Amino acid sequence: MKTFSASHKTVFVVDHCPYMAESCRQQVEFDMLTKNRSQGIIPLAPVSKSLWTCAVECSLEYCRILFDIYPTKKLVNYIVSDSEFHILNTWNQEDQNIHELMSALAAVGPPNPREDPECCSILHGLVLAVEALCKITEYQHEARTSMMDMAERVCNRGRIICITNAKSDTHVRMLEDCVQETIQEQNKLAAGSDRLMQIQQCELVLIHTYPSGDDTLVSDRPRKEISPVLTSEVHSVRAGRHLASKLNILVQQHFDLASTTITNIPMKEEQHANTSANYDVELLHHKDAHLEFIKSGDLHPPGSNSRDSSLKETVTLKWCTPRTNSVELHFCTGAYRISPVDVNSRPSSCLTNFLLNGRSVLLEQPRKSGSKVISHMLSSHGGEIFLHVLSSTRSTLEDPPSISEGCGGRVTDYRITDFGEFMRENRLTPFPETAESADVLEGLPIERAKNQLERHTRYWPMIISQTTIFNMQAVSVSVISTFIII
């Protein structure tokens, strides 16, 4: 079956009803020129964003990270819901960019606080979101076309992220029931249509956002199975920076991302050009960039240097001063696109510009003792920045170690002679595949060979010092034969 995970389709449904025009009550300093202001000038009062502004900014940041790391095959459909619905883009690949969404949102404008709340509902957007999940994307169409007669085996999964201001837990359950009923109706329509696909799995993520200082009327709830097709989870989050942190965590969970913080980045100060200070920049990327850490057990305590260690985890890597002649070939085992967490900060901007100018930066694991280990490298290719995973062990390009030297250690007492005998006992030879021979031998020879190999390798110590029975020459033949038969 052609697998399309729930991450292939993500539908954002953002509430545009009048109550979303309410202030989030988190003040932002608007007048930042306090040092250069002349005497007698009254500073500007701080401003506060609306719930709508917070929801739009946080959802766009979610999309920005997604588009940075997955330029293709991870698609977003953005819907705004009030007295009707507004579709801001489609599943087409050319619509998958931040500029397209920001232009469409500018046309929608902020919610009207004077509009009748009874005429507005988030249900319009949720119904349309389910309909959008039934539509076929370019990649699903390509897969269905390539499989021809087995087109029904192409999966259709998706995720709906709804940002609203719910009234109560009962209101949340009503929204879930609406999505469930709409899925059932749309699946019936899709069953008789060639242009639609039935939904096999839908993940509903309901985010209730409310102003700071208010008590939440909606309870958090982990993922729960509503039906075999629908799962739902509820997050109750204060607007502002708390909502931004929540969506940052969700984008990591939804798309298998991980966080890496680059520390000790030297940068010149704006006010004092002759001095420099060290800064940290947090990057997001696919979690496989940390795979070697997990395998080796060298993963440092997560979240140690995170900007908000109580909410998310990060791995710390230390900046190595780049060389002027960066034309070097490093043995790389993987390369993953990155996206800065705080893309508008000065340290992030300086780092990305530095890398896009053709420079490369080596990153080392911070250690309390011992020699430094360079594990990663930041470099750009074709205008995109990648985090490269460098091999800290022997390279496959080097000459292989001799068996007496030991692979990666001082182990030298390998059972070389026994391994040669093991290979001879399990050697394969060509055999004609006929029905008569299969009946006589009660199975194909390849299957019998697999069964024998499985029995022989149930217990096969690699080192002489790890076994006693296999070193007893007098009794080893009869005992081992007994073990193999069993």
C-alpha positions in Angstrom: 0.0 0.0 0.0 1.3 3.5 -0.9 1.7 5.2 2.4 0.7 8.8 2.9 0.9 9.7 6.6 -1.3 12.2 8.4 1.6 14.7 7.9 1.0 14.8 4.1 -2.1 17.0 4.6 -2.5 19.6 7.2 -5.6 21.9 7.3 -5.5 25.0 9.5 -8.9 26.3 10.6 -8.6 29.7 12.3 -11.5 31.3 14.0 -12.4 34.8 12.6 -15.4 35.5 14.8 -15.9 38.8 16.7 -14.6 37.4 20.0 -11.2 36.8 18.4 -10.8 40.6 18.2 -10.4 40.6 22.0 -7.0 41.6 23.4 -4.7 38.9 24.5 -3.5 41.2 27.4 0.2 40.6 26.8 1.8 43.9 26.4 4.4 44.6 23.7 6.8 47.6 24.0 6.1 49.6 20.9 8.5 52.4 21.5 12.0 50.9 21.5 14.1 54.1 20.9 14.3 55.0 24.6 18.1 55.7 24.6 18.0 58.2 21.7 14.8 60.0 22.7 15.1 63.7 23.3 14.0 65.1 26.7 10.4 66.2 27.0 9.0 63.6 24.5 6.4 61.3 26.1 7.1 57.6 25.3 4.5 55.7 23.4 2.3 53.4 25.4 2.7 49.6 25.0 0.3 47.7 22.7 -1.4 44.4 23.0 -2.2 42.0 20.2 -5.7 40.5 19.6 -6.4 36.8 19.9 -6.8 36.8 16.1 -3.3 38.3 15.6 -1.7 35.8 17.9 -3.4 32.9 16.2 -2.4 34.1 12.7 1.2 34.7 13.7 1.7 31.4 15.5 0.0 29.4 12.7 2.1 31.1 10.1 5.2 30.3 12.1 4.2 26.7 12.1 3.8 26.8 8.3 7.2 28.6 7.9 9.0 25.9 9.8 7.2 23.2 7.8 8.0 24.9 4.4 11.6 25.4 5.3 12.3 21.8 6.3 9.9 20.1 3.9 9.7 22.1 0.6 7.6 19.3 -1.0 5.1 16.6 -0.1 4.0 18.1 3.2 1.0 20.3 2.2 -1.0 22.9 4.1 -4.5 24.2 3.4 -5.4 27.3 5.3 -9.1 28.1 6.1 -10.6 31.1 7.9 -14.1 30.7 9.4 -16.6 33.3 10.5 -20.2 33.8 9.1 -18.8 31.9 6.1 -15.6 30.2 5.2 -12.5 31.6 3.4 -10.2 29.3 1.5 -6.8 30.9 1.4 -4.9 28.4 -0.7 -5.1 24.9 -2.3 -3.2 21.6 -2.2 -1.2 22.7 -5.3 2.5 22.9 -4.7 2.8 26.4 -6.0 0.4 27.6 -3.2 2.7 26.2 -0.5 4.6 29.3 0.6 4.3 31.9 3.3 4.0 34.8 0.8 0.8 33.3 -0.6 -0.8 32.8 2.8 0.2 36.3 4.1 -1.3 38.0 1.0 -4.5 36.0 1.4 -4.7 36.9 5.2 -4.2 40.6 4.4 -7.2 40.4 2.1 -9.3 38.8 4.9 -8.4 41.5 7.5 -9.0 41.4 11.2 -12.3 40.2 12.7 -15.1 42.8 13.1 -16.0 43.1 16.8 -19.4 44.7 15.9 -20.5 41.7 13.9 -23.3 39.5 15.3 -21.6 36.5 17.1 -24.7 34.4 16.5 -24.1 34.5 12.8 -20.5 33.3 13.1 -19.2 29.8 13.8 -16.1 27.7 13.6 -18.2 24.9 12.3 -18.2 26.3 8.7 -14.4 25.9 8.6 -14.4 22.5 10.2 -16.9 21.1 7.6 -14.8 22.6 4.8 -11.6 21.2 6.3 -13.0 17.6 6.1 -14.0 18.3 2.5 -10.5 19.5 1.7 -9.0 16.3 3.2 -11.1 14.3 0.7 -9.6 16.1 -2.2 -6.8 14.4 -4.1 -3.3 16.1 -4.0 -0.9 16.0 -6.9 1.2 13.4 -5.1 -1.7 11.1 -4.4 -2.9 11.4 -8.0 0.5 10.5 -9.2 0.6 7.4 -6.9 -2.9 6.4 -8.0 -2.0 6.7 -11.6 1.2 4.7 -11.3 -0.6 1.8 -9.5 -3.4 1.7 -12.1 -5.7 -1.2 -11.1 -4.7 -1.0 -7.4 -5.4 2.8 -7.0 -7.7 2.0 -4.0 -4.6 1.0 -2.1 -3.3 4.6 -1.9 -4.0 5.9 1.6 -5.6 9.2 2.5 -4.8 10.5 5.9 -4.7 14.1 7.2 -4.6 16.4 10.2 -6.9 19.3 11.1 -5.5 22.0 13.5 -8.3 24.3 14.7 -7.5 27.5 16.7 -10.6 28.9 18.3 -12.0 30.3 21.6 -14.3 27.5 22.8 -17.0 28.1 25.4 -16.7 24.8 27.4 -15.8 21.2 27.3 -19.3 20.5 25.9 -18.7 22.9 23.1 -15.5 21.0 22.3 -17.4 17.7 22.2 -19.9 19.3 19.8 -17.1 20.3 17.5 -15.7 16.7 17.6 -19.2 15.3 16.8 -19.5 17.7 13.9 -16.2 16.6 12.4 -17.1 12.9 12.9 -20.5 13.3 11.1 -18.9 15.2 8.3 -16.3 12.5 7.8 -19.0 9.9 7.5 -20.9 12.0 5.0 -17.9 12.8 2.9 -16.7 9.2 2.8 -20.0 8.2 1.4 -19.7 10.8 -1.4 -16.0 9.9 -2.0 -16.9 6.2 -2.4 -18.8 7.0 -5.6 -16.4 9.6 -7.0 -13.1 9.4 -8.9 -12.1 12.9 -7.9 -12.4 12.4 -4.1 -10.7 9.9 -1.7 -12.2 8.4 1.4 -10.5 9.5 4.7 -8.8 6.5 6.4 -7.5 8.5 9.3 -8.0 12.1 10.6 -6.2 13.7 13.5 -8.1 16.6 15.0 -6.0 19.0 17.1 -8.3 21.6 18.9 -6.4 24.5 20.4 -8.5 26.7 22.7 -6.8 30.1 23.2 -7.8 32.7 25.7 -6.5 36.0 27.1 -3.9 36.1 29.8 -5.5 36.6 33.2 -8.7 34.7 32.4 -9.5 31.3 33.7 -9.7 28.6 31.1 -13.1 27.0 30.5 -11.7 24.1 28.5 -9.7 21.2 29.9 -6.5 19.8 28.3 -7.0 16.3 27.0 -4.5 13.9 25.4 -5.1 12.1 22.1 -8.3 10.1 22.3 -9.9 7.8 19.7 -13.4 9.1 18.8 -13.9 6.5 16.1 -11.7 4.2 14.0 -11.2 7.1 11.6 -11.0 10.1 13.9 -8.7 10.9 16.9 -8.9 14.1 18.8 -6.7 16.0 21.3 -7.4 19.3 23.1 -4.9 22.0 24.2 -6.0 24.9 26.3 -3.3 27.7 25.9 -3.0 31.3 26.8 -2.6 33.6 23.8 0.7 35.3 23.0 4.1 33.6 23.7 2.4 30.6 25.3 0.5 29.8 22.1 3.7 30.3 20.0 5.5 27.8 22.2 2.7 25.3 22.0 2.6 25.4 18.2 6.4 25.1 18.1 6.2 21.9 20.1 3.4 20.6 17.9 5.2 21.1 14.7 8.1 19.1 16.1 5.8 16.3 17.2 3.8 16.2 13.9 6.8 16.2 11.5 9.4 14.3 13.5 11.6 17.3 14.2 14.2 17.9 16.8 16.0 21.0 18.2 19.7 21.8 18.2 21.1 24.9 19.9 24.3 26.3 18.5 26.2 28.0 21.4 29.2 30.3 21.6 28.6 32.0 18.2 30.9 35.0 18.1 29.2 38.2 16.8 30.3 41.8 16.8 28.2 44.2 18.9 26.1 46.8 17.1 27.0 49.6 19.5 30.7 48.6 19.9 32.2 47.4 16.6 35.5 46.5 18.2 34.0 44.1 20.7 32.2 40.8 20.2 29.9 38.6 22.3 28.8 35.0 22.1 25.2 34.2 21.2 23.1 31.1 20.9 20.8 30.2 18.0 18.2 27.4 18.1 17.5 25.4 15.0 14.9 22.8 14.1 15.6 19.9 11.7 14.6 16.3 11.2 15.2 14.2 14.3 17.5 11.7 12.4 20.3 14.3 12.8 20.5 13.1 16.4 20.4 9.4 15.6 24.1 8.9 16.2 23.8 10.5 19.6 21.1 8.1 20.6 22.9 5.0 19.3 26.1 5.9 21.0 24.5 7.0 24.2 26.3 10.4 24.1 23.0 12.4 24.0 23.4 15.2 26.5 20.6 16.0 29.0 17.9 17.4 26.7 16.7 20.9 27.3 19.8 22.0 29.3 20.3 25.2 27.3 16.8 25.5 25.8 15.2 28.9 26.0 12.2 27.3 27.7 13.5 24.0 29.1 10.2 23.2 30.8 8.4 23.0 27.4 10.8 21.5 24.9 14.1 19.6 24.5 17.2 20.7 22.7 20.7 19.3 22.0 23.6 21.7 22.5 26.4 21.8 20.0 29.4 24.2 20.2 30.5 26.5 17.4 34.0 25.8 16.0 35.8 28.8 14.5 35.6 28.2 10.7 38.8 28.0 8.6 39.4 30.4 5.8 40.0 27.5 3.3 36.7 25.6 3.7 37.2 23.6 0.6 37.4 20.2 2.4 35.6 16.9 1.8 34.1 15.7 5.1 32.7 12.2 5.5 29.0 12.9 5.9 26.4 10.3 6.8 23.3 12.6 6.4 22.2 16.1 5.6 19.0 17.7 6.9 17.4 21.1 6.1 17.2 23.5 9.1 14.9 26.3 10.2 15.7 28.9 12.9 13.3 29.0 15.7 13.5 32.8 16.1 14.0 33.7 12.5 13.8 37.5 13.0 16.4 37.7 15.7 19.8 39.3 15.0 21.9 36.2 15.9 19.7 34.0 13.6 19.9 36.5 10.7 23.7 36.8 11.1 24.2 33.0 11.1 22.0 32.4 8.1 23.7 35.2 6.1 27.1 33.9 7.1 26.3 30.4 5.8 24.5 31.5 2.7 27.7 33.4 1.7 29.4 30.0 1.1 30.9 29.5 4.6 30.8 26.2 6.5 30.8 25.8 10.3 31.9 22.7 12.2 30.0 21.9 15.4 31.4 19.9 18.3 29.9 18.2 21.3 30.5 20.0 24.5 32.6 17.7 26.8 33.8 18.2 30.3 37.0 16.3 29.6 38.8 14.5 26.8 39.4 15.6 23.2 36.7 17.4 21.3 34.4 15.5 19.0 33.2 17.3 15.9 29.8 15.6 15.1 28.0 18.1 12.8 28.6 20.7 10.1 26.4 23.6 8.9 26.7 24.4 5.2 24.5 25.7 2.4 23.7 24.2 -1.0 21.7 25.9 -3.7 20.5 28.6 -1.3 19.3 26.2 1.4 21.1 25.5 4.7 21.7 21.9 5.8 22.8 20.4 9.0 25.3 17.7 8.0 26.0 14.7 10.3 29.7 13.8 10.3 31.0 10.4 11.0 33.0 10.3 14.3 34.0 6.7 13.7 36.1 5.0 11.0 35.1 6.1 7.5 34.2 3.6 4.9 36.6 5.4 2.6 39.5 4.3 4.7 41.3 1.0 4.6 39.3 -1.5 6.7 41.0 -2.5 10.0 42.8 -5.8 10.1 41.1 -8.5 12.1 43.9 -8.6 14.6 43.6 -4.9 15.2 40.0 -5.0 16.2 37.1 -3.0 14.9 36.8 0.1 17.0 38.5 -1.3 20.1 41.1 -3.6 21.5 39.0 -6.8 21.0 41.2 -9.2 19.1 40.0 -12.7 20.1 37.4 -13.2 17.4 36.3 -16.7 16.5 37.8 -16.4 13.0 38.2 -20.2 12.3 34.7 -20.9 13.7 33.2 -18.2 11.5 34.8 -19.7 8.4 33.2 -23.0 9.3 29.9 -21.3 9.9 30.0 -19.8 6.4 30.8 -23.2 4.8 27.9 -24.9 6.6 25.4 -22.2 5.3 26.7 -21.8 1.8 24.0 -21.5 -0.9 24.0 -23.2 -4.3 21.7 -22.9 -7.3 18.7 -25.3 -7.3 16.0 -25.8 -10.0 12.6 -24.6 -8.7 10.1 -27.3 -9.7 6.9 -28.4 -8.1 8.1 -32.0 -7.9 11.2 -31.1 -6.0 9.2 -28.9 -3.6 6.8 -31.7 -2.8 9.6 -34.2 -2.2 11.7 -31.9 0.0 8.7 -30.5 1.8 9.5 -26.9 1.0 11.8 -24.9 -1.2 15.5 -25.2 -0.5 15.8 -21.4 0.1 13.2 -21.7 2.9 15.1 -24.6 4.5 18.3 -22.7 4.2 16.7 -19.7 6.0 15.4 -21.9 8.8 18.9 -23.5 9.2 20.5 -20.1 9.3 18.0 -18.9 11.9 18.8 -21.9 14.1 22.5 -21.5 13.8 22.5 -17.8 14.7 20.2 -18.0 17.7 23.3 -18.0 19.9 26.6 -17.5 18.2 29.2 -15.6 20.3 31.6 -13.4 18.3 34.5 -13.6 20.8 36.3 -16.6 22.2 36.2 -15.2 25.8 32.4 -15.0 25.7 31.8 -18.7 25.3 32.8 -21.9 27.1 30.8 -24.6 25.2 32.2 -23.6 21.8 35.7 -23.8 23.1 35.3 -27.4 24.3 36.7 -29.3 21.3 35.9 -32.8 22.6 32.2 -32.3 23.2 31.5 -29.3 21.1 30.5 -31.2 17.9 27.8 -33.4 19.6 26.5 -30.7 21.9 26.3 -28.1 19.2 24.6 -30.5 16.9 22.0 -31.2 19.6 21.4 -27.5 20.1 20.9 -26.9 16.3 18.4 -29.8 16.0 16.4 -28.4 18.9 
